[in-house]
Amino acid sequence: MARRSKAKEAVPRPHLTYKQGLAWLYGLQRFGIKLGLETIRRLLDQCCSGVCVKRPALAAANASTPKIIHVAGTNGKGSVCAMIDSICRAQGYRTGLFTSPHLVTFRERIRVNGEMISEGAVADGLTMIRDLIADWDPHPTFFEVTTALALKHFGDTEIDIAILETGLGGRLDATNAVQSDVSVITPIGLDHEKWLGHTLLEIAREKAGIIKPGVPVVSAPQQPQAEEVIRARTAECSSPLQFVNETYHRPPVALRGEHQKQNAAVAITALQAANVQLDEKAIVRGLATIEWPARFQKWDQRTIIDGAHNPSAASILAQTWREVFGDQKATLVLAVLSDKDLRGICEALAPIAASVLLPKIRSERAAAPGELAKIFSVITPSLPHSITSTIGDTLMLARAKPNPILITGSLHFAGELLAYIRGEPAAFEECAQ
């Protein structure tokens, strides 16, 4: 329960610039990850009073309240969110899209009608939130403030449909303070075990926590334990449930891989469950024109960038590689965060690799390249692998080899790589003073 702070005379504080705002926001990471809804509800009540997305009774009485589509899962949730957004925009709806993490710029997380939030709107919103929460105890976290910023921006820009991707889990994720029109669950696997549990059953319970009484649920096919949890939760909440077992086969889907056809079917079913009126032309146009970087992204004729960061995503990536390249193996460029299942990722990707380059990236959370090298030495001793110093050196070495190039292991790495080849500041440089 929040403790009351002593009343004190307000002291005017300077308006934040964009870089100052991000520096302040990233400074909130010292508060860590705090799963729970009390603080975010308080924050939304005080800074997003014009957005009726968090109070069911008020939302029901307000015809202008946007539709809310809430998406959780382990893999594919970002792609499903991007598909829903693209289809809705093709139909002419004004959309708000909230996703995480970002690749190159923080502004990617919050979009209205496909356009990233402006630097000015970020600065204004963070200044207002900073002043509002200055003496709060407990203090809101990075993700709680980011969620509030997104919902405030959506309210200010008068959207028709909001698509919200959970940040971590579901039940206690900040986005779960919002009253949704449909709950969407993509495939559930092992990830974020430190926070969500060490078994599929525990993790599924957290993801299924976005299911709310009477709100329709749309789920991708799940492993038996996860399916059982979802069925139990929907029964408890008297929520209609649809498992989407078919795939969308009408070409083209701009994102590559058979799994993206499954994601497309989930996206379409979710919109139907939310009673969003669509025509077939909008669905076709939306799926054909979707842009979602680092999801088997073809950078040039021989370079693929993908953010796969857990064993199940790496297995799907390997399958997609075979669909596109057949038996041709990759020069694998791999960097993984240290809290991930390093061996599981390496085992999934080794069969499609002709050789492996292990660069040192700038994320503080990155696993040491030497640790990955040891894993490859054990699981595939005959697979050539080497440690490289910089991204520039790594790309030069990769391009000197005859094989197509696969760059993967982390969305953070994908973002650093994209920033490098675009000649833009990387995400960690954006708020540097």
WONORTA-V237781 format. One record per helix or strand of 2 or more residues. SS is the DSSP state (@ for helix, = for strand). FROM is the first residue (numbers start at 0). LEN is the number of residues. If there is no record, write none. Layout:
BEGIN
[[SS | FROM | LEN] [SS | FROM | LEN]]
END
This chain:
BEGIN
[[@ | 17 | 14] [@ | 37 | 10] [@ | 55 | 6] [= | 66 | 6] [@ | 76 | 15] [= | 94 | 4] [@ | 105 | 4] [= | 109 | 3] [= | 114 | 2] [@ | 118 | 14] [@ | 141 | 16] [= | 160 | 5] [@ | 173 | 4] [= | 181 | 4] [@ | 192 | 4] [@ | 199 | 11] [= | 215 | 5] [@ | 223 | 14] [= | 240 | 4] [@ | 257 | 16] [@ | 279 | 10] [= | 296 | 4] [= | 302 | 3] [@ | 310 | 15] [= | 329 | 5] [@ | 341 | 9] [= | 352 | 7] [@ | 368 | 11] [= | 383 | 5] [@ | 390 | 10] [= | 403 | 5] [@ | 410 | 12] [@ | 426 | 3]]
END
